[in-house]
């Protein structure tokens, strides 16, 4: 497959509230479709390397920025609950002429499970959950939200942002080149900001002043909804966990596999919550092997 055939083909889709989501397709449209959903605070750029590899391997790969992330519109009233994210996903599926394989990292996997829970028929041909289970470690989630909300005024330079990322992910080798950060940050008034709406994390698990009892109750409610949806999955499922993840514990994995006993499971050594970014080759190989095994 030539390089030109994997060039991103941009598209837009309008979801609830008139919000425009922006994404891109790669690969031959006649090939099996794969929809990749990024995690909270990320954008479709998180999938760029994996999407290119999967497109070269014979898949038509779609990546899309969630509301309030990347190049997609922000929700004016800060409406970023997982339920509305799941409804956005149901609208996105209207672009496909057949159920795609869905690869969902963290928030992307949560919305996939919640969307499936709202449907009486399978929405996806197969499902890959990347370091996400219905029940997750609240301390790990708080750490993520604290990092996301720690610099509301942005950074003076890309180098400063890189230093903060390196401190947050000490297990990941730091690249000496900061050019990649230009794809996930935006410059405004001489300072660099993340490409997400601050309102997305304003009421998150680590936000100041949060009602922890209410937060825990909401997380338990979401977990039960996702476990219920997971227990009804009949499609092929792969759970990918970062071996150093502080969000998905071995106990969380055991609970998920008890509800989805037919699921495959792989632990990617040397990676944390952002598995694809920590070791993209190992992650993509695991996903590609899973997808190909379902075609035999």
SEPA-671750 format. One record per residue (C-alpha): x, y, z. Coordinates in steps of 0.1 Angstrom, whole numbers, padded with zeros to 4 digits. Layout:
<pts>
+-------+-------+-------+
!    xx !    yy !    zz !
+-------+-------+-------+
!     X !     Y !     Z !
...
+-------+-------+-------+
</pts>
This chain:
<pts>
+-------+-------+-------+
!    xx !    yy !    zz !
+-------+-------+-------+
!  0000 !  0000 !  0000 !
!  0015 !  0033 ! -0010 !
!  0020 !  0061 !  0015 !
! -0005 !  0083 ! -0003 !
! -0033 !  0058 !  0003 !
! -0028 !  0062 !  0041 !
! -0029 !  0100 !  0040 !
! -0057 !  0112 !  0063 !
! -0090 !  0122 !  0046 !
! -0106 !  0147 !  0069 !
! -0144 !  0147 !  0077 !
! -0169 !  0163 !  0100 !
! -0199 !  0149 !  0118 !
! -0225 !  0168 !  0138 !
! -0237 !  0154 !  0171 !
! -0261 !  0164 !  0199 !
! -0262 !  0201 !  0207 !
! -0250 !  0210 !  0171 !
! -0214 !  0202 !  0181 !
! -0191 !  0194 !  0152 !
! -0167 !  0166 !  0156 !
! -0136 !  0164 !  0133 !
! -0118 !  0133 !  0123 !
! -0100 !  0115 !  0095 !
! -0101 !  0082 !  0076 !
! -0070 !  0063 !  0064 !
! -0068 !  0033 !  0041 !
! -0090 !  0018 !  0014 !
! -0127 !  0024 !  0022 !
! -0134 ! -0012 !  0009 !
! -0112 ! -0027 !  0036 !
! -0125 ! -0038 !  0070 !
! -0133 ! -0007 !  0091 !
! -0116 !  0001 !  0124 !
! -0128 !  0030 !  0146 !
! -0102 !  0043 !  0172 !
! -0115 !  0063 !  0201 !
! -0090 !  0082 !  0222 !
! -0089 !  0088 !  0260 !
! -0098 !  0118 !  0280 !
! -0074 !  0148 !  0275 !
! -0061 !  0132 !  0243 !
! -0070 !  0137 !  0206 !
! -0071 !  0116 !  0175 !
! -0034 !  0124 !  0171 !
! -0027 !  0098 !  0199 !
! -0036 !  0071 !  0173 !
! -0016 !  0085 !  0144 !
!  0012 !  0060 !  0143 !
! -0011 !  0030 !  0150 !
! -0037 !  0042 !  0124 !
! -0010 !  0044 !  0097 !
!  0003 !  0009 !  0105 !
! -0032 ! -0006 !  0106 !
! -0041 !  0011 !  0073 !
! -0009 ! -0003 !  0057 !
! -0019 ! -0037 !  0070 !
! -0052 ! -0036 !  0051 !
! -0078 ! -0018 !  0073 !
! -0097 !  0014 !  0068 !
! -0091 !  0033 !  0100 !
! -0111 !  0061 !  0114 !
! -0099 !  0084 !  0142 !
! -0120 !  0112 !  0155 !
! -0117 !  0140 !  0182 !
! -0143 !  0137 !  0210 !
! -0163 !  0168 !  0219 !
! -0141 !  0193 !  0237 !
! -0109 !  0177 !  0224 !
! -0085 !  0183 !  0196 !
! -0101 !  0201 !  0167 !
! -0137 !  0192 !  0177 !
! -0161 !  0219 !  0191 !
! -0163 !  0226 !  0228 !
! -0196 !  0220 !  0245 !
! -0208 !  0255 !  0255 !
! -0223 !  0243 !  0288 !
! -0195 !  0219 !  0296 !
! -0216 !  0189 !  0288 !
! -0190 !  0161 !  0288 !
! -0206 !  0133 !  0307 !
! -0199 !  0097 !  0296 !
! -0236 !  0093 !  0287 !
! -0235 !  0120 !  0261 !
! -0202 !  0108 !  0248 !
! -0218 !  0074 !  0242 !
! -0247 !  0091 !  0223 !
! -0221 !  0109 !  0202 !
! -0206 !  0075 !  0194 !
! -0239 !  0061 !  0183 !
! -0242 !  0090 !  0158 !
! -0206 !  0084 !  0145 !
! -0215 !  0048 !  0138 !
! -0239 !  0061 !  0112 !
! -0209 !  0068 !  0089 !
! -0202 !  0031 !  0085 !
! -0219 !  0006 !  0062 !
! -0211 ! -0022 !  0086 !
! -0201 ! -0025 !  0122 !
! -0165 ! -0015 !  0127 !
! -0139 ! -0030 !  0150 !
! -0136 ! -0005 !  0178 !
! -0104 !  0003 !  0197 !
! -0111 !  0025 !  0227 !
! -0085 !  0039 !  0252 !
! -0097 !  0048 !  0286 !
! -0126 !  0073 !  0280 !
! -0130 !  0059 !  0245 !
! -0135 !  0024 !  0258 !
! -0159 !  0035 !  0285 !
! -0181 !  0053 !  0259 !
! -0180 !  0021 !  0238 !
! -0193 !  0000 !  0266 !
! -0220 !  0025 !  0276 !
! -0231 !  0028 !  0239 !
! -0233 ! -0009 !  0236 !
! -0254 ! -0010 !  0267 !
! -0280 !  0012 !  0250 !
! -0283 ! -0012 !  0220 !
! -0301 ! -0045 !  0216 !
! -0278 ! -0055 !  0188 !
! -0239 ! -0056 !  0185 !
! -0226 ! -0022 !  0175 !
! -0191 ! -0034 !  0167 !
! -0175 ! -0064 !  0149 !
! -0150 ! -0066 !  0177 !
! -0139 ! -0045 !  0207 !
! -0104 ! -0036 !  0219 !
! -0103 ! -0020 !  0253 !
! -0070 ! -0002 !  0261 !
! -0063 !  0001 !  0298 !
! -0099 !  0005 !  0307 !
! -0123 ! -0017 !  0327 !
! -0157 ! -0009 !  0341 !
! -0143 ! -0005 !  0376 !
! -0110 !  0014 !  0379 !
! -0087 !  0027 !  0406 !
! -0100 !  0060 !  0419 !
! -0065 !  0071 !  0430 !
! -0051 !  0066 !  0395 !
! -0080 !  0085 !  0380 !
! -0074 !  0114 !  0405 !
! -0038 !  0115 !  0394 !
! -0048 !  0119 !  0358 !
! -0073 !  0147 !  0365 !
! -0048 !  0165 !  0388 !
! -0023 !  0165 !  0360 !
! -0048 !  0177 !  0334 !
! -0060 !  0205 !  0356 !
! -0026 !  0216 !  0371 !
! -0017 !  0243 !  0345 !
! -0048 !  0263 !  0337 !
! -0026 !  0292 !  0324 !
! -0007 !  0270 !  0301 !
!  0031 !  0269 !  0296 !
!  0057 !  0294 !  0285 !
!  0072 !  0270 !  0260 !
!  0069 !  0235 !  0246 !
!  0100 !  0226 !  0265 !
!  0083 !  0234 !  0298 !
!  0053 !  0213 !  0288 !
!  0077 !  0184 !  0279 !
!  0093 !  0186 !  0314 !
!  0059 !  0183 !  0331 !
!  0050 !  0153 !  0309 !
!  0083 !  0136 !  0317 !
!  0077 !  0141 !  0354 !
!  0042 !  0126 !  0351 !
!  0054 !  0096 !  0330 !
!  0089 !  0089 !  0344 !
!  0088 !  0053 !  0329 !
!  0086 !  0067 !  0293 !
!  0118 !  0078 !  0276 !
!  0117 !  0115 !  0269 !
!  0121 !  0126 !  0233 !
!  0146 !  0154 !  0228 !
!  0123 !  0168 !  0200 !
!  0093 !  0188 !  0211 !
!  0078 !  0192 !  0176 !
!  0053 !  0164 !  0183 !
!  0037 !  0185 !  0210 !
!  0026 !  0210 !  0184 !
!  0000 !  0184 !  0173 !
! -0016 !  0182 !  0207 !
! -0012 !  0217 !  0220 !
! -0023 !  0252 !  0208 !
! -0006 !  0285 !  0212 !
! -0026 !  0315 !  0225 !
! -0012 !  0349 !  0236 !
!  0023 !  0335 !  0237 !
!  0016 !  0305 !  0259 !
!  0010 !  0268 !  0250 !
! -0022 !  0251 !  0261 !
! -0035 !  0216 !  0259 !
! -0061 !  0209 !  0232 !
! -0090 !  0202 !  0255 !
! -0117 !  0223 !  0271 !
! -0108 !  0230 !  0307 !
! -0145 !  0224 !  0316 !
! -0139 !  0188 !  0307 !
! -0119 !  0183 !  0339 !
! -0135 !  0210 !  0361 !
! -0156 !  0185 !  0379 !
! -0133 !  0155 !  0375 !
! -0122 !  0130 !  0401 !
! -0092 !  0152 !  0412 !
! -0107 !  0186 !  0408 !
! -0106 !  0210 !  0438 !
! -0138 !  0211 !  0459 !
! -0152 !  0179 !  0445 !
! -0178 !  0160 !  0466 !
! -0159 !  0128 !  0470 !
! -0189 !  0108 !  0482 !
! -0209 !  0120 !  0451 !
! -0179 !  0112 !  0429 !
! -0175 !  0077 !  0442 !
! -0213 !  0070 !  0439 !
! -0213 !  0082 !  0403 !
! -0182 !  0060 !  0395 !
! -0199 !  0030 !  0410 !
! -0231 !  0037 !  0390 !
! -0211 !  0040 !  0358 !
! -0192 !  0008 !  0367 !
! -0224 ! -0012 !  0371 !
! -0237 !  0001 !  0338 !
! -0205 ! -0009 !  0320 !
! -0203 ! -0043 !  0337 !
! -0239 ! -0050 !  0327 !
! -0231 ! -0041 !  0291 !
! -0198 ! -0061 !  0292 !
! -0216 ! -0092 !  0304 !
! -0239 ! -0091 !  0273 !
! -0210 ! -0089 !  0248 !
! -0210 ! -0117 !  0223 !
! -0184 ! -0102 !  0199 !
! -0147 ! -0109 !  0201 !
! -0130 ! -0088 !  0228 !
! -0094 ! -0079 !  0236 !
! -0084 ! -0062 !  0269 !
! -0050 ! -0045 !  0267 !
! -0035 ! -0034 !  0300 !
! -0004 ! -0013 !  0306 !
!  0017 ! -0035 !  0330 !
!  0026 ! -0003 !  0350 !
! -0009 !  0011 !  0349 !
! -0021 !  0028 !  0381 !
! -0056 !  0030 !  0367 !
! -0065 ! -0006 !  0359 !
! -0054 ! -0031 !  0386 !
! -0051 ! -0069 !  0383 !
! -0082 ! -0071 !  0404 !
! -0101 ! -0049 !  0380 !
! -0090 ! -0072 !  0352 !
! -0101 ! -0103 !  0370 !
! -0136 ! -0087 !  0376 !
! -0139 ! -0078 !  0339 !
! -0128 ! -0113 !  0327 !
! -0153 ! -0129 !  0350 !
! -0180 ! -0109 !  0332 !
! -0165 ! -0115 !  0297 !
! -0149 ! -0150 !  0300 !
! -0144 ! -0152 !  0262 !
! -0122 ! -0121 !  0261 !
! -0086 ! -0122 !  0252 !
! -0062 ! -0104 !  0275 !
! -0026 ! -0090 !  0271 !
! -0004 ! -0071 !  0295 !
!  0021 ! -0049 !  0276 !
!  0052 ! -0047 !  0297 !
!  0070 ! -0014 !  0303 !
!  0038 !  0007 !  0296 !
!  0015 !  0027 !  0318 !
! -0020 !  0040 !  0312 !
! -0011 !  0055 !  0278 !
! -0002 !  0021 !  0263 !
! -0001 !  0031 !  0227 !
!  0021 !  0061 !  0234 !
!  0045 !  0042 !  0257 !
!  0052 !  0013 !  0233 !
!  0034 !  0018 !  0200 !
!  0050 ! -0012 !  0182 !
!  0040 ! -0037 !  0209 !
!  0005 ! -0022 !  0212 !
! -0002 ! -0021 !  0175 !
!  0012 ! -0057 !  0171 !
! -0012 ! -0069 !  0198 !
! -0042 ! -0052 !  0181 !
! -0032 ! -0063 !  0146 !
! -0028 ! -0099 !  0158 !
! -0062 ! -0098 !  0174 !
! -0079 ! -0083 !  0144 !
! -0064 ! -0108 !  0120 !
! -0072 ! -0138 !  0142 !
! -0109 ! -0128 !  0140 !
! -0108 ! -0130 !  0101 !
! -0097 ! -0166 !  0100 !
+-------+-------+-------+
</pts>
